[in-house]
Amino acid sequence: MKILLEKEAFDIETYVKNGGYAALKKVFNLKPENVIDEVKRSNLRGRGGAGFPTGMKWSFIPKSGPKKYLVCNSDESEPGTFKDREIIHKNPHSLLEGMIIAGYAIGAAKGYIYIRGEFAREARILEKVIAEARNRKYLGKNILSSGFDFEITVVRGAGAYICGEETALLESIEGKKGQPRLKPPFPALVGLYGSPTVINNVETLAAVPYIIVKGGDAYAKLGAGKSAGTKLFSVSGPVRKPGVYEIEMGLPFKKFLEEQLGGMKDGEKLKAVIMGGSSVPVLTAEEALKTNLDYESLAEAGTMLGSGGMIIIPERQCMAEALWVLARFYHHESCGQCAPCREGSGWIEKILRRVLEGGGSEKDLDDAREIAENMMGKTICPLADALAMPTISFLKKFRSEFVKHLEGNCELCRK
């Protein structure tokens, strides 16, 4: 098989040669509602973290009425997650094609790609492929003589994690401070510029062309029941082969670790796994090795698939230190709009810092957990929950390591 240079991989010639934009041509022979039905049949769920059924989300958009918008969330800022940028590097036209199809399905003539501010190179790639698609008449007025108009604009963020939350993202596109909106109303009715809006993740939209070409039923046969299709996992940590992997949903984690990732690096032992990005509850090694990689199995194990940002934690890692790093991140990224998040994240970070420095008492650990429990579900957006869930799970499953810091004898931090 020919190994493509990266510039060839995202070139439109390569994409078309390998069947690219065939789905778009097929779509224009279907009614918009038929396209939505096909995506519903596929059981495709949002790959950004929430896992909400994609076709159902599209169906919420009013069939008539005001102008509609499609927004792609490419603000990939979740620690441990780096799979969307790989799609942009290697196959960005699949994202564009998915967006055009989604725009046709919901009746939108305008799409936006909101991309993380630090992704300057990725933004340049997107601008290039948008120009290529426009030159080939896949974008713009009267696409492929179908009578359908659609344009895409790239909007760069300013590096705020909170803008990964869909309504904060909309505020940022509108030129406002990136803070989440109260819901309801939901974006499907009152979204960008007050108009009905669908917001989907990069990976979600990039899956759409396959579904249209092969059919929703074919996609639904992949994976595991309600967790249909394939999923990208971005894997970091001391495994032999870290990176981004596309696997069928339902693959046992143990098999994934041993066969795809090559197992742990020499001398390393597995202590814990964060399965879906830093905001989900941690699993012990014993728990993780019993799970399958799909929404339902991970929920049953007490965590979430999330964005697929898998962080492998070895025995040599101090869990008190790891949680403090996460708390420092979430405290820094809190937009400050909600008191439980603004104050709670700061309190948790200060407590953990004091514990790491050998101060405090076991009451501090109880206080941190109580603060986290009182943050859950008390704010406009899930950022408070994103710190609360790891805090509760770390303290519950690895409390002894926090106690060692209180006693001043953490051997892991002395190494």
FISEKE-547083 format. One record per residue: x, y, z of N, C-alpha, C in turn. Coordinates in steps of 0.05 Angstrom, whole numbers, plus 32768, in hexadecimal, padded with zeros to 4 digits. Layout:
# residues N
XYZXYZXYZ;...
# end
This chain:
# residues 415
80117FE88000800080008000801280198000;800B802C7FEF801A80457FEE801680558008;802C805E8013802B806F802B802A808C8021;8014809A8028801180B6801F802080C98030;802C80DD8023803680F48032801E8103803D;802281128053800C811F80607FFE8133804D;800E8141803D80028154802A7FF081468015;7FF8812E800E7FE8811E7FFB7FCF81148009;7FD1810D80227FBB810180317FA381148032;7FA8812E80367F90814080387F8B814F801D;7F99814880087F9481547FEE7F7A814A7FE3;7F6B815B7FD57F5181547FCA7F53813E7FB5;7F69813E7FA67F6C81297F917F6D810D7F9E;7F7B810B7FB47F7D80F17FC27F6280EA7FCD;7F5380FD7FD87F3980F77FE47F2580EE7FCF;7F2480FC7FB97F1180F57FA37F1880DA7F97;7F3280D67F937F3C80BC7F887F3380A47F99;7F3080A97FB37F2980937FC57F0B80947FCD;7EFA80A07FBB7EDE80A07FC07ED380B87FCE;7EE380CC7FD27EDA80E47FDF7EC580F37FCF;7EB280FF7FDD7E9C810F7FD27E8880FE7FC3;7E8B80E37FC37E7680D27FB77E5D80D37FC8;7E6080D67FE37E4980D87FF57E3980F17FEF;7E4781077FE97E3A81207FE47E29811E7FCA;7E3481117FB67E25810D7F9D7E0C80FC7FA2;7E0E80E87FB37DF880D77FB97DE280E67FC9;7DEB80F77FDB7DD881057FEC7DC581177FDC;7DCE81227FC67DBD81357FB77DA781267FA8;7DA7810C7FA97D9180FC7F9E7D7D80F47FB4;7D8380FD7FCD7D7280F77FE47D6581107FEE;7D4E810D7FFC7D428123800A7D5181278025;7D528140802F7D60814580487D578132805F;7D3D812D80617D33811B80767D3D80FF8073;7D4180F680597D4C80DC80557D6980D9805E;7D7880EF805B7D9380F080657D9480ED8084;7D8280FC80917D8180FB80AE7D7980DF80B7;7D6680D280A97D5E80B780B07D7580A380AD;7D8580A780997D9C809580957DB0809880AC;7DB580B080B47DC780B480CB7DBB80A980E5;7DA180AC80E87D94809F80FF7D98808180FF;7D94807580E77D97805880E67DB3804E80EC;7DC7806080E87DE3805880ED7DE98056810B;7DD88062811B7DDE806481387DF78073813F;7DFF8085812C7E17809681327E1180A88149;7E2380A8815D7E2080BA81747E3780CE8174;7E3280E581807E4580FA81817E6080F1818C;7E7580F6817D7E9080ED81857EA081028194;7E938118819C7EA1812C81AB7EA1812781C9;7E90811581D27E90810F81EF7E75810881FA;7E60811681F07E45811281FB7E3880F881F1;7E3F80F081D97E3380D881CE7E1680D981C7;7E0C80F181C17DF080F581BA7DEB80EC819D;7DD580DE81977DD080D4817C7DD080EA8167;7DE180E881537DE580FD81407DCC8103812F;7DC080EE81247DA880F181147D9180FE8123;7D8E80F7813D7D798103814D7D7F81218151;7D98812881557D9F814481597D988154813F;7D9E814981287D978156810F7D79815A810C;7D6A814681157D4D814781127D3F815C8123;7D4D816681377D42817B81487D3F8196813A;7D4E819A81247D4E81B381167D3481B78108;7D2781CE810C7D0D81D380FE7D1081D180E0;7CFC81C580D37CFE81C180B67CF981DB80A6;7CEC81EE80B37CE8820780A57CEF821D80BA;7CEE823680B07CF3824C80C27D0C825B80BC;7D1A826480D17D31827680CD7D49826880C2;7D5E827880BC7D78826D80B37D83825980C7;7D90824480BD7D9C823080CE7DBA822F80CA;7DC7822480DE7DE5822380DD7DEE820780E5;7E05820080DA7E1381E880E37E2F81F080EE;7E3681E681057E4F81ED81127E5F81D48118;7E7881D381107E8981BD81177E9B81C5812E;7E9A81B581437EA981BB815B7EC581AD8158;7ED981BD81527EF481B381507F0681C08165;7EF981C7817C7F0881D381927F1281BD81A4;7F2481AD819A7F2D819581A87F41819C81BE;7F3681A181D67F4681AB81EC7F4681988205;7F38818282037F36816F82197F528162821D;7F5E816482357F78815782397F76813A8233;7F8A813082247F8B8114821C7F7D810E8202;7F71812281F57F62811E81DC7F70812C81C5;7F76811D81B07F84812981997F7D811A817F;7F648111817D7F5B810281657F508113814F;7F42812981567F36813A81417F4B8147812F;7F61814F813C7F76815B812B7F8381488118;7F82812E811E7F8C811A810C7F7A811780F3;7F60811A80F77F4E811B80E07F54813280CE;7F59814980DB7F60816180CB7F7B815E80BD;7F8E815080C97FA8814C80BC7FA5813880A5;7F97812380A97F97810C80967F7F810B8083;7F688115808C7F508111807B7F3C8128807F;7F448140807B7F32815780817F1B8159806E;7F1D814E80557F07815080427EEF813F804C;7EF4812A805C7EDE811B80677ECE812C807A;7EDB813E80897ECD8151809A7EBC81648089;7EC8816F80747EB9818280637EA181748056;7EA5815C804C7E8F814E803F7E7981488053;7E80813F806B7E6C813B80807E5D81548087;7E6B816A80887E5D8184808E7E4A818C8078;7E528188805F7E3F819080497E26817F804A;7E2A8164804F7E13815280517E01815A8068;7E0D8160807F7DFE816880967DEF81828091;7DFC819580837DEF81AE807C7DD781A9806A;7DDA819880577DC4819180457DAD81848055;7DB3817380677D9F816480777D8E81778088;7D9B818B80947D8C819D80A77D8381B68099;7D8B81BB80807D8281D380727D9381EB8079;7DAD81E7807F7DBE81FE80857DCF8205806D;7DD3821E80687DE4822780527DFF8231805B;7E03823180767E1C823B80817E2682298097;7E41822380957E4D821380A97E66822080B4;7E6C821B80CD7E84822680DA7E94820F80E6;7EAE821180E37EC081FF80F27ECE82108107;7EC7820B81207ED3821981377EEB82088140;7F038213813C7F1B820381427F2B820F8159;7F3681FE81697F47820681807F5C821B8177;7F60823081867F728245817F7F8E823D817A;7F97822881897FB3821F81867FB78210816C;7FA28207815F7FA581F781477FA88208812E;7FBE8217812D7FC3822981167FC8821980FD;7FD8820480FF7FDE81F380E77FC481E680DD;7FB481DC80EF7F9B81CE80E77F8881E280DA;7F8781FA80E47F76820F80D87F7F821580BB;7F99821580B67FA3821A809B7F9C82038089;7F9D81EA80937F9581D380837F7881D6807B;7F6781DD808E7F4A81DF80897F4581F58074;7F52820B80767F4E822180637F5682178047;7F6C820780457F7581FD802B7F6081EA801F;7F5681D7802F7F4481C380247F2981CF801E;7F2181E4802D7F0881F280267F0A81FF800B;7F21820B80067F2682187FEC7F2582037FD5;7F3281EC7FDB7F3181D67FC77F1581CD7FC1;7F0581C97FD67EEA81C07FD27ED981D47FC3;7EDE81EE7FC97ECF82037FBB7ED682047F9D;7EF082007F987EF882007F7C7EED81E97F6C;7EE781D37F797EDB81BB7F6C7EBC81BC7F6D;7EB181D27F767E9481D57F787E8681C37F8D;7E9681BA7FA07E8A81AB7FB77E8081BE7FCC;7E8981D77FCB7E8081EC7FDD7E7882047FCD;7E6782157FDA7E5F822E7FCD7E42822D7FC2;7E3D823B7FAD7E23823D7FA17E1D82257F8F;7E04821B7F927DFB82067F7F7E0E81EF7F7D;7E1481E27F947E2881CD7F957E2081B67F82;7E3381AF7F707E2F81997F5D7E14819B7F4F;7E0C81B47F497DF381BA7F3A7DDA81AF7F49;7DDC81AD7F637DC681A27F737DB181B77F7C;7DB981D07F7A7DA881E67F847DAD81EC7FA2;7DC081DC7FAE7DC681E07FCB7DDF81F17FCE;7DDD82067FDE7DF382187FE47DFE82128000;7E18821180037E24820D801D7E408218801E;7E46822780337E61823280377E6B822B8053;7E86822A80567E928223806F7EA782398076;7EA68242808F7EBA825580987EC8824A80B1;7EE3824D80B17EF3824480C87EF5825B80DC;7EEE825680F57EF0826A810B7F04825F811F;7F19826E81257F2D826681397F2682708154;7F26825F81687F22826781837F3A8275818E;7F39827B81A87F4F828981B57F5C827881CB;7F58825E81C97F65824C81DC7F57824781F6;7F3C824981F67F2D8245820E7F1F8229820E;7F25821982227F1981FE82247EFB82008225;7EF0821482327ED3821682367EC58218821B;7ED3822282067EC5822581EC7EC1820A81DE;7ECA81F481EA7EC281DA81E07EA581D481E8;7E9A81E281FC7E7E81DF82027E6E81EE81ED;7E5981E081E27E4D81EA81C97E42820681CA;7E36820E81E07E2A822981E07E3F823E81E5;7E55823881F47E6B824A81F67E79824E81DB;7E7A823881CC7E85823A81B17E75824D81A0;7E5A824B81A27E49825D81927E4D827A819A;7E50827F81B47E55829A81BE7E6F82A581B2;7E84829481B17E9E829C81A67E9C82A28189;7E8E829281797E8B8298815C7E7D82B38158;7E6A82B9816A7E5C82D281687E6C82EA8171;7E8582E5817A7E9782FB81837E94830381A0;7E8682F281AF7E8282F881CC7E9582E881DD;7E9582ED81F77EA582DE82097E9B82C18209;7EAE82AE82087EA6829282067E9C82878221;7E83828A82267E768280823F7E5D82708237;7E58825982447E418249823D7E2782598242;7E12825182327DF8825D82347DE6824B8246;7DD3825782527DBE824782607DAD8238824B;7DA7821F82527D96820F82407D7F82048251;7D66820382467D5E820C822B7D5E822B8229;7D5C823582107D58822781F77D72821981EE;7D6F820381E07D8581F481D67D8D81FE81BA;7DA681F981B17DAF820481977D9E81FB8180;7D9181E481817D8181DA816B7D6A81EE8165;7D6281FE81787D4D821281747D58822E8174;7D6A823481877D76824F818A7D94824B818D;7DA2824B81777DBF824681777DCF825E816E;7DDF825B81597DF08270814F7DDF82878144;7DE5829F814D7DD682B781457DB882B38149;7DB182A4815D7D9482A081647D86828D8152;7D94827F81407D87826E812C7D8C82508133;7D7B823E81297D7F8222812D7D9B82198124;7DA8820981357DC48202812F7DCA81E58138;7DD881D781277DE381BC812F7E0081C08134;7E0A81B4814A7E2681B581517E3081988153;7E43819081427E4E817581427E6C81768144;7E788161814F7E95815E81517EA181568136;7EBB815B81337EC98153811A7EC681368113;7ECB812481277ECA810881227EAE80FF811A;7E9A810B81267E7E8105811F7E78810B8102;7E7F812380F97E79812B80DE7E89811C80C9;7EA2811580D17EB3810680BE7EA980E980B9;7E9880DF80CB7E8C80C580C87E7480C480B4;7E6980DC80AF7E5080DD80A07E5380D48083;7E6880DB80747E6A80D180587E6A80B38056;7E7780A580687E77808780677E5A807D806B;7E4C8089807D7E30808180837E1E8084806A;7E22809A805C7E1280A080447E19808C802D;7E32808780297E3B807580147E338058801A;7E39804F80327E35803380397E19802D8044;7E0C8042804F7DF2803F805B7DF3803D8079;7DDE804880867DDD804980A37DDE802D80AF;7DD1801A80A27DD07FFF80AD7DEB7FF280AE;7DFC7FF780997E177FEC80987E287FF880AF;7E25801280B47E34801E80CA7E2B801380E5;7E10801080E87E05800681017E0F7FEA8108;7E167FDA80F47E207FBF80F87E3C7FBE8104;7E4A7FD581017E647FD7810E7E607FDE812B;7E737FD6813C7E717FDE81587E617FCB8169;7E547FD7817D7E467FC681917E2B7FD38198;7E167FCA818A7DFB7FD281917DF77FF0818F;7DEF7FFD81A57DEB801A81A57E04802981A1;7E1B801D81A67E35802981A07E3E80208185;7E32802B81707E37802281557E50802F8149;7E5B802281357E70802E81257E8C802B8131;7E9D803D81287EB9803D81327EBD80568142;7ED3805681527ED9806D81637EF780728162;7EFF808B81617F1B809281637F2380958181;7F38808881897F44808C81A47F5F809781A1;7F6480AD81B07F7F80B881B17F8C80AF81CB;7FA1809F81C97FAD809181DF7FC8809D81E6;7FCB80A682007FE480B0820A7FEC80A18223;800580A28229800F809482418024807F8239;802F8070824D8045805E8248803D8043823C;803180448224802C802C82158041802B81FE;8044801481F18059801281DD8051802281C4;8037802481BE802F803181A58018804581AB;801F805C81B7800A807081BB8002807D81A0;7FEB808A819F7FE3809781867FC580978184;7FBB809B816B7F9E809C81657F9780828157;7F82807581627F79805B81577F5B805C8151;7F548051813A7F37804E81337F3080308138;7F1D802C814A7F15801081507EF7800E814F;7EEE7FF6814C7ED17FF1814E7EC97FF3816C;7EB2800081707EA78002818B7EA37FE68197;7EA87FE381B17EA47FCA81BE7EBD7FB981C1;7ED47FC281B67EED7FB381B97EF57FB381D6;7EFC7F9B81E17F057F9A81FD7F1E7FAB8201;7F1F7FBA82167F367FCB821C7F507FBA821E;7F4D7FA3822B7F657F92822F7F717F8A8214;7F607F8282017F697F7B81E67F757F9381D8;7F697FAA81DB7F737FC381CF7F8F7FC981D9;7F927FC781F47FAB7FCD82007FC17FBA81F7;7FBB7FA081F77FCF7F8C81F17FD67F8A81D3;7FC17F8B81C27FC57F8681A57FCA7F9F8195;7FBB7FB5819A7FBE7FCD818A7FD47FDF8196;7FD47FE381B07FE77FF581BC80027FE881C3;80037FCE81BF801D7FC081C480237FBB81E2;800F7FC081F380137FBC821080227FD3821C;80277FD1823680357FE6824480537FE5823C;80607FFC823E807D7FFD8239808B7FEB824D;80A37FE3824680B37FD2825780B77FDF8273;80B17FCF828780B57FD982A2809D7FE882AE;80897FEE829D80727FFD82A6805B7FEA82AE;804C7FF182C280347FE282CA801C7FF482CA;80057FEA82C17FED7FFA82BF7FE17FFE82DB;7FDC801782E17FCF801E82FB7FB2802782F6;7FAD803782E27F93804382DD7F90804C82C1;7F77805182B87F72805B829D7F5C8070829E;7F61808682917F4C809A828C7F438094826F;7F2A808B826C7F21808082527F1A8095823E;7F0D80AB82467F0180BD82337F0880DA8234;7F2180E0823C7F2980FC82407F298102825E;7F37811782667F3D811C82827F2581218293;7F0E812682877EF6812E82967EE5811682A0;7EED80FD829A7EDD80E682A27EE980D882BA;7ED980C982C97EE380BB82E07EF980A782D8;7F0D80A582E97F24809382E47F1C807682EB;7F27806382DD7F24804682E37F3E803B82ED;7F3D802983017F55801A83097F5C800782F2;7F757FFD82F47F7D7FE982DF7F6B7FD182DF;7F637FC882F67F517FB082F87F377FB682EB;7F2B7FCE82F07F127FD582E37F147FD882C5;7F2A7FE582BC7F2D7FEB82A07F307FD18290;7F3E7FBE829A7F447FA5828C7F2B7F948288;7F157F9B82967EFC7F8C82937EE87F9A8280;7EEF7FB282767EDC7FC182677EDF7FBD8249;7EC97FC4823A7ECA7FC7821D7EC87FE48216;7ED27FEB81FF7ED4800781F77EBB800F81E7;7EA5801481F67E8C801E81EB7E7E802D8201;7E6A803D81F97E5C804E820C7E50803F8223;7E428029821D7E33801A82327E46800C8246;7E5A7FFF823B7E6D7FF0824D7E7C80038260;7E84801982557E93802C82667E818039827B;7E68803F82737E54804982867E508035829D;7E4E801C82967E4A800782AA7E62800582BD;7E79800C82B37E92800B82C37E95802482D4;7E83803882D07E83805082E17E93806782D5;7E97806682BA7EA5807C82AD7E9780828293;7EA5809182807E98809882677EAD80958250;7EA2809082387EB3808F82217EBD80AA8219;7EAC80BF821E7EB480DA82197EBF80DF81FD;7ED580EE81FC7EE180F581E27EF480DF81D8;7EF980CA81E87F0C80B681DF7F2980BD81E5;7F2D80CF81F77F4880D781FF7F5280C48215;7F5F80AF820D7F67809A82207F8380A0822B;7F8480A382467F9D80A882547FA480908264;7FBB8084825D7FC5806C826B7FD780758282;7FD0806D829B7FDF807682B37FEE805E82BE;8009806182C1801A804B82CB801C804B82EA;8026803682F5802980338312803B8049831D;804E8053830E80618067831980558083831C;803C80878312803080A18313802180A5832D;802780BB833B801980C283537FFE80CD834B;7FE880C283567FCD80CA834E7FC580E4835A;7FD180EB83717FCB8105837D7FD6811B836C;7FEE811783617FFA812A834F7FEA812C8335;7FE28115832A7FD2811583117FB881258314;7FAA8121832B7F91812F832F7F96814D8332;7FAB8154833F7FB1817183437FB6817E8327;7FC4817083157FC8817B82FA7FAE818082EC;7F9B816D82EF7F81817082E37F72818882F0;7F738189830A7F64819F83197F6F81BA8311;7F8981BC830D7F9581D583057F8B81DE82EA;7F8981CA82D87F7F81D082BD7F6281DA82BE;7F5181CB82CB7F3481D382CB7F2F81ED82DA;7F3F81F282EF7F3C820C82FD7F44822282EA;7F5A821F82DB7F63823382C97F4F823882B3;7F41822382A97F2F822582927F12822B8299;7F0B822C82B37EF0823382BA7EEB825082B1;7ED3825482A47ECD826F829A7EC5828282B1;7EBE827782C87EB8828782DF7E9B829082E1;7E8A828682CE7E6E828F82CE7E5E828382E5;7E64826A82ED7E55825C83027E668259831B;7E5B826183327E6A8261834B7E7482458352;7E63822F83507E6D821583587E86820D8348;7E888214832F7E9F820D831F7EB682218325;7EB0823A83247EC5824E83297ED3824B8344;7EC3824883597ECF824683747ED78229837A;7EC6821683727ECC81FA83787EE681F0836C;7EEA81F783527F0381ED83457F1B81F98353;7F198212835B7F30821F83697F3582128384;7F1F820C83937F2281FF83AD7F2F81E483AA;7F2681D483977F3281B983937F4F81BB838C;7F5681CE837A7F7281D183737F8381D8838B;7F7A81EB839C7F8981F383B37F8C81DD83C7;7F7781CE83CB7F7981B783DE7F8D81A283D4;7F8C819C83BA7F9E818883AF7FBB819283B0;7FBF81AB83AB7FDA81B683AD7FE581B483C9;7FD481BA83DC7FDC81B883F97FE3819B8400;7FD2818883F67FD8816C83FB7FF2816483EF;7FF8816C83D68011816583C98029817083D8;8026818783E4803B819383F3803F8188840F;802E81748416803081678430802081748447;8010818784407FFF819584547FE481898455;7FD3819484677FB7818C84687FB381728478;7F9B816884757F93815084837F80813F8472;7F788128847D7F648118846E7F4A8126846A;7F448139847C7F2B814984787F2C8158845E;7F44816184557F46816E843C7F3D815C8425;7F44814384267F3B813084127F1D812E8411;7F11812C84297EF4812B842B7EE781458421;7EF4815B84277EE98175841E7EEA817783FF;7F01816E83F37F04816F83D67EEE815E83C9;7EE9814783D47ED4813683C87EB9814283CC;7EB3814E83E37E99815B83E77E95817283D5;7EAA818283D17EA8819983BE7EA2818F83A2;7EB08179839A7EAB816E837F7E8E8164837C;7E84815783917E69814D83907E558164838E;7E5B817A839B7E498191839A7E4B81A28380;7E60819C83707E6381A983567E53819B8341;7E4F818183447E42817083307E26817A832A;7E21818083107E06818783087DFC81A28312;7E0D81B3831C7E0581CC83277E0C81E48316;7E1581E082FE7E1F81F682ED7E1281F582D1;7E16820B82C37E0A820E82A87E1581F98295;7E2F81F482967E3B81E082847E4981CB8295;7E5481B682877E60819F82967E7D81A3829F;7E8881BC829D7EA481BE82A57EA981B882C2;7E9681BF82D37E9881B882F07E98819A82F4;7E87818D82E57E86816F82E67EA0816382DC;7EAC817082C87EC5816682BC7EDC816582D0;7EDB817682E57EEF817382FA7EE481628311;7ECA816483167EBE8155832D7EC181378329;7EBC812D83117EBC8110830C7ED881048310;7EED810F83057F078103830C7F0F81078329;7F07811D83357F0E812283517F01810C8363;7EE88107835F7EDA80F3836F7EE680D8836B;7EEB80D183527EF580B6834C7F1280B28355;7F2380C683527F3F80C4835B7F4080C08379;7F3180D183877F3180D083A57F2580B683AF;7F1280AB83A17F05809283AA7F17807A83A5;7F248079838E7F33806183867F508062838E;7F5B807A83927F78807C83987F7D808D83B1;7F6B808C83C47F6D809D83DB7F88809983EA;7F91808083EB7FAA807A83FA7FC2808B83F0;7FC2809183D67FD880A083CB7FD780BE83D4;7FBF80C883D87FBC80E383E37FC480E38401;7FBD80CE840F7FC480CD842C7FE280CC842F;7FF080BE841D800D80BD841E801A80D9841C;800D80EA840C80178105840A801381148424;7FFC810F84307FF6811C844A800B8114845F;801480FB845D802780F08470804480F78467;8047810384508061810B8446807380F4843C;806780DE8434807780C7842B806E80BB8411;806880CC83FD806180C283E3807A80BA83D4;807E80A083D18097809683C48097809D83A6;807F809E839A807D80A4837D808780BF8376;808180D38387808980EE838180A680F48388;80B380E1839880CE80E583A080E180D9838A;80D680C9837880E780BC836480F080D0834F;
# end
